[in-house]
Amino acid sequence: MRRRFIEQSFPLKEVSDISRKEKLVRHGHISTLHIWWTRKPLASSRATSYAALILAEDDPAEWNKKQQFIVELSKWENSLNRQIVEKARRDILNANGGKPPRVLDPFAGGGSIPLEALRLGCETHAVEYNPVAVLILKCTLEYPQKYGRVTRIKERVGMVEVERQANRLVEDVKRWGRWVSEESRKELGGYYPEDEDGSIPVGYIWARTVPCQNPSCGIEIPLMPQYWLANKDKKKIFLYPYVDGKQVEFKIVGDGYEPMPKDFDPSKGTVSKAFVVCPACGNVIDDKATRKLFQTGKTGERMIVVVLRKKNSDGKHYRLATERDLEVFRKAEEQLKVKRQKLMEEWGIDPVPDEPLPPKETLGFRVQRYGMFKWGDLFNPRQKLALITFTEKVRQAYKKMIEEGYDEEYAKAVASYLGLGINRLADRNSSLCRLIPQTEAVGFTYSRQALPMLWDYVEMCVYEHPSGWNSVLDETLENLSHLSQIPPVELEEEKG
């Protein structure tokens, strides 16, 4: 039997380089649909699948052409290149008797291999038992192929009904995603109030606190590894702590704020590896004592800064949190109790995840050392309120689709993309999300495959922050649009 090309040769270095660069791709890439830790690069999945499905070359000139073609095929910018993809499909058909080969991935996970087999024209089968992976696979492989084709759709413009060419699935995910945002804003808007000058809050920076263990001090210590708010080439802003009586207070200093103090290093905060230094008396609390304070409920948290933007502007500015900000937060905390009870009665389950976290030390989980034992413990009350409200609106959107006459399975597909969006929103809005001073962006809960403790965190306004729901929806639509452009596979039974 003639060997396959991958048994003979493969441009390993070139495809590896392209796969590494793929990590930077955001627009349309399936990594923006939902996180999956072991997802293979699309570049290598596409290249290896092609090389495994075509025959080896005896002619050196043809061998070199195939090597170069594999490199071009693996590039992201060529993933929807009709000419290149169609050539790859023809090569595979020619090597397999004119029939699309059947490809089975029994551990499909995030779907890279079956997606690329589908792109290459194969009859693709993906198997998974993890329900999250199953949902990802449906949204990656099944729904775009089943529902994501450009067709003529009818819509009403004023009093007139018109027709236009559009991808109905993309249009409906966009429509209902915006509906979810608007309906959630109606309920949540009062918990993220604008400033008197019209500035819009996009985030709140919090610090966990511990009491100084020096009996003669006892001050509440904000746990902050560093004090930077913005650390860019042309924008340097940080917090300057000082002790006022029995309280640690702050000033915002730097560009556009108070003058920078001399001999102060904002990269050195009050905590490092659970060792805490009191800014008032210099007393040191070791790591074991710090953990014990958390485990015995003797810690707290404090809102330090509000992150704002002007209307019609993306630039961020900062101010210290006030009593008004805290009062609004307390109102959100009270509303959470009401909303949670209401949804518990309607759904029959707690809308806030009450499942236990894995045992401590599992896969790099460290937060259990600090009194977090359930998944719901990873969020502050306003974050919980926002997430369960968005979840409620997604469920309501599905019901409204059915009321409007949508096919049940199709409505489920639309709701599935919105549901994945809720998961991604949770990844961007927990008490384990840090502010990244170099970009002023919000870090993810799962910045790596672990849950380490975070001493200070940023809470986002879920519909105003640049990384909030609107960003999640845009990325989902880009992803869905890309997946929908993969040509369908023409199987023998379809021909008949």
N, C-alpha and C positions, 0 to 999 in steps of 0.2 A: 504494500500500500504506500502511495506517495506521501511523503511527510508534509506536515503543515509548516507554514512559514515561520511560526514562532519557535519551532523545533530546530530551525536552521539558523535563524538570526533575529535580532531585534535591536532597534536603536535606543538602547536602555538609557544612556546618558541624556540624549536630547529629550526623550519623553519624561524623564525624571525632572529635568530642569523646568519643562512646561508644567508639570504637575505641581511643582513647588510654587510657581508663580500663580497658579490657579487659586491659591488661598486668598489672594488679593481681589479676586473677582467677586463683585456683589450683585451687579445688575443682571437678573435673570437666572442666577445660579441656584441650584436646589438647596444649597446650604442656607439660603435666606428663607426657605420655607419652614424649616424646623431643625433644631439641633439634633445631630446623631453622631455620637462620638467616633464610631468606627467606620464612618462613611468613606469609601475609597474615592480618590480623585477621579473626576470624570475623564480627564485626559488619559490617564493610564488605563482606565476601564475600557474606554473606546479603542485605544490603540492595541491593547492585548487581545480584546475580543476579535477585532479585525484580523490580527496576525494569527490567531488560533483557528480562524475559519477560512483562510485562503491557503492555497497550496504553495509549497516551497518553489523557488526559482532556480533553474540550472544555469540559465544565461546570466553572466555577471552584470551585463547592462540592465537587464530586467530586474535583477536582484537590487541593484542600486536605485532604480526608479521606485521600487516598492518601499525601500528604506526611507527615501525622501517623502514618499506619499504618506507613510505612517506618521512621520513627523508633522506634516501639514494637517493631516486628519486629526491629530491630537490637540491642536491649538483651539482655545476657546472661541476665538473669533471665526473659526471655521465650523463650529458645531451646528450652525444652521445654513452653511454654504451649500446651496442646492446641488451645485455641480460636483463638489467633493463628496458629499454624502451619497448622491446617486451613483457615483463611480464606485464607492465602497460597497454599496448594495449590489451592484452588478458583478463586482469581483466575487463577492460571497456566493451569489446565485450560481455563477459559472463554476465555482469550485465545489458546489454541492448539488449538481444535477439539475439545476434550474429551479430548485425548491428552497424556500426559506428554511434554514435549519432551525430546529427546536432548541432553545436554550433554557435551562432550568437553573435558577439560583435558589438552593434550599435554605440558605441563611441570608436572605436578601437585605435585611437591615434597613439602611437609609436609601437603598435603591439604585446605587451608582451602576452596578453591573447590569441589572435588567434594563435600566433606562438606556444604556448605551447599546445593548443588544437590540432593543426596540428601534433606536435611531438607525441601526445598521440593517434594519429590515428583517429581523429574526422573529419567529414565533416565540414569544417570551413568556415564561412562567416564573413567578416569584412566590416564595413560601416564607412565612414568618409566623411565630406564635406570640410575639410581643405585641400587644394591642396598639401601642404607640407606633411601632414600625408598620403595622398593617395599615393604620390611617395614613401615615406618610406615603406608603406605597400606592394606596388608592389615589391620593392627591397628586402623585408624581407620574404614575403609569396609566391608571385606569380612567379617571375623570377627564383629563385633557384629551385623551384619544376618543372617549365616548361622547363628550359634550362640547369640547373646545374647538369646534370648527367654525370658520367664518360662514355665516348664512345671512339671509335677508330677515331682519327683525322689524316688527312694527312697534311704533311708539307714538304717543300723542304729544303734539306740540301745540299748545293752546287748545283750540277747538278742532284742530285738523290732525288726522292720523296719517303718518308718513312711514315709508319704508326706507331702510338703509342697510348696507352691508356691515356686519359686525360679528365679533365673537361673543355669542350670547353668554357663555359661562363667565368670561372676563367682565362683561357688562353687568351681570347680576351680582358677582362678588363685589364689584365696585359700588353698585347701588346699595346693596344691603350692608356693606361695610360702612358706608357713609351714614346710613340710617342708624346703625348701632352707635356710631360716634355722636350723632346729633341727639339721639334719645338719652344716651348716657350723660352728655353734657347738661341736659335739662335737670337731671337729678344731682349731678356732682358739682355743677358750676359754683354753687355757693360755698363750697369747701376749698376753692382755689380762687379767692376774690382778687380782683385787680387792685393795684395801689391807687391812691387819689390822683396821681398824675397820669393814670392810664397804663402804667407799666403792668405787664402780664407776668405772673409767677409761672416759671417753668420747672422749678425744682426747689427743694429744701435740703439743706445740709445739716445732718444730725451727728451728734457724738454720744456714744455711750459714756456713762459716768460711774466712778467708784469713789467712796469716801476715803480720804487720807487716813491711814491707820496710825498716824502719830496722835496720841491722845490730846496733845496740846494744840493740835491743828484742826483736824476733822473736816477740812474743806472738801467740797465736791470737785473731783478732778475730771475734766473732760478728756476722754481718751482719744487723742489725735496723733497719729504717727508723724504727721507733718502739717504745715499750715498753708500750703499753697492752694490758691483758688484758680489762678491762671498763671502758667509758667511758659509763656511763648516768647519768641524772639522780640516781638514788639508789644507785648502785654504782660506785665509782671504785677500780680495782685496777690496778696496773702493776708492772713489774719495775724495780728500782733496781740498776744495774750498779756494781761497784767492783772495783778491781784488788787481788788478793791474791798477792803474789810475781809469778810468771810466768803467772798465770791470771786471766781475767776471770770474776768470780763475780757472783751475783745474789741479791737479796732480793726477796721479794714484799711490797709495801707497799700500804696503802690500807684500805678498809673491812674490818674483821675481821682484819687482818694487822698488820704492823709500822707504826708511825706514818709518815705521809708526810714526807719530807725537805723542807726549805725550799730554795727557789731551784733546783728541779730540774724540767725540762720533759720529761715522758715522750713528747712528740710529736717530739722530736729524737733520732734514733738514731745509728748508726754509718755508715750508707750512704744515699746519695741519688744516683740516676742513675748508679750504678756508681762513684761517687767515695766512697772509704772513709776514715774518720778513726779512727785508733787511739785507744782510750779511755785507754791507758796513757801514750803519749809524744806524742800529738797529730799524729804523722806522717800525711800524706795520700797515699793511693794513687789515682792518676788512673784514669779509666775504661778506657783502653787497657791499663794494667798489670793492672787487675782482671781483665779478660777473658783476658789472657795467662795469669794464674795458674790460671784455670779450664781453659783449653785445654791446659795442660801438666800437669794433674793434681795441682796443688799446693794444692788446696783440700780441705775436708772438710765435715762437718756435725755438729751437736751437738744432742742432745735437751736442752731447757731446762726445760720445764714439763710436768706431767701435769694434764690437765683431768679433774675428777671430779664425780660426783653421789652423793648419798646414795640408798639404796634407797627406792623409792616417793616420789621427789622429782625435780622437773625442774630445780631450781636448781643452778648449777655453782659449784664451788670449785676452788682451785688449790694445788699444791705443787710444789716444785722436783724435778726428776728426780734419781734416785739411781742408784747402781751396780747395784742390783737391777733397775731398769727397763732399763738398758743390757744386762744379762745376758740378760733375757727377749728383748729385741730381737735379740741375737746368735743366740739359739736359733731365733728365727723365720727369721733369715737362713740358718742351716744347713738348716732344714726346707725352705726354698724350693728349695734345690739338689736335695734328695731328691724333692720333689713335682714339680718342673719336669722332671726326668729321667724320672720315672714317667709323667707325662702325655705327654711327648714320644714315648715308646715306644708308648703306647696310641693316641694321636691321629695320630701321624705328622707333627705340626707342633709348633713351639715354642708352648707356651701363653702365654708372655709375648710380646707383639707385638714382632717384630724387624724390621718394615718401617722403612725410613728416613723420617725427617721430610722435608717439602718443603725445597727449597733455602732458605737463610737469606734473610730479608726477604720471603718469600712470605706474602702476606695477613697481615702483621703478626707473623709468627713471628720471635722474637728469641732463643729459648733455644739455638739452634745456636751462637751466639757464646760460650756458656758450657759447651760440651762435651756438650750433649745432641743426639744425632744420630738416635736411633731412638725410636719411640713408647714402648717399654718404659723408656727413660731418664727418663720423666716421673714414675716411681713409685719409692718406696724399697722395700727388700726385703719388709718386712711388708705393705705395701700390695699388692705383687705377689702374695704368698702368699694374702692374703685374696681378691683378685679371681679368681685362678685356681681357688681352692677353691670359691667361689660358682659359677663357670662350670662346674666339674666336676659340682656338685650339680644344676644345671639340666639338664645332659646326662643325668645319672642319673635325674632325675625323668621325663624323656621316655621313657626305657627302661622305667621302672616302670609308666608309664601304658599302654604297649603290652602289658606283661606282664599288666596288670589287664583287658585287653580293650578299651581305648579304640580308637576309630577312629583310624587313622594321621593323617589330615588334621586331625581335631579335636585330637589330642595335639600336633600341630605348632602349632596355634593357641595352645593354653595355653602351650607352651614359648616361643612368640614373645614373649608379654608378659613372661615371666620374663627372656628374653634382653635385651629392651629395658631391663629393670630393671638388669641388670648394667652396661650402658652408662651409665646414669644414676648408678649407684654409682661408676663410674670417674670421672665428671665431678665427684663430690663428694669423692674421696679420692685425689688425686695430690699430688705435691710442688709443685704450682702453686696449691694451695688456701690462701687466707689466712684467718686469724681476723678476724672483723669485730667490733671492740670495742664498737660501739654496740648490738649485739644479742647478742654472744657466740656468733654462729652461724658456720658454715663457708661461705666463699665458693666458687663453682664454679670449676673449671679454666677453663671458657669463660665468664668473667664478661663478656667481649665477644668479638667475632669476631677473635681474635688469641691468640697465646701469648707474652706478655711474660715476662721473667724475674721470678721472685719470690725474694726473699732469705731470708725466713723463711716457714714454712708450718705448717699444722696437719694432722696425721694422725688420722683418726677410727677409733674402734672400730666396725667396720661393722655390728654388730648391737646395740650399746648407744647409740650417738649418736642424738639426736633426728632427725638428717638421714640416718641410715643406711638399711639394707635395709627395716626395718619402715615407715619413712616413704615410701620409694619404692614399696613394695607397696600401702600405703594410697592413695597418689595414683593408682596404676595402677588400682586397683579403683574409685575414684570416677570416673575417666575412662571406664572400661569400662562402668560402670553408666549414665553419662550417654549414651554412644553407643548403648547397647542400647535406650534409650527412644525413639530416633528411629523413628517409624512406618515400616513397610516401604512400598516403592513398589509400587503395583498396576499392572502392565503389562498390555497387551491380551492377549498370549499366555497370561498367567497366568489371566486371566478365562475364556479359552476352555478 
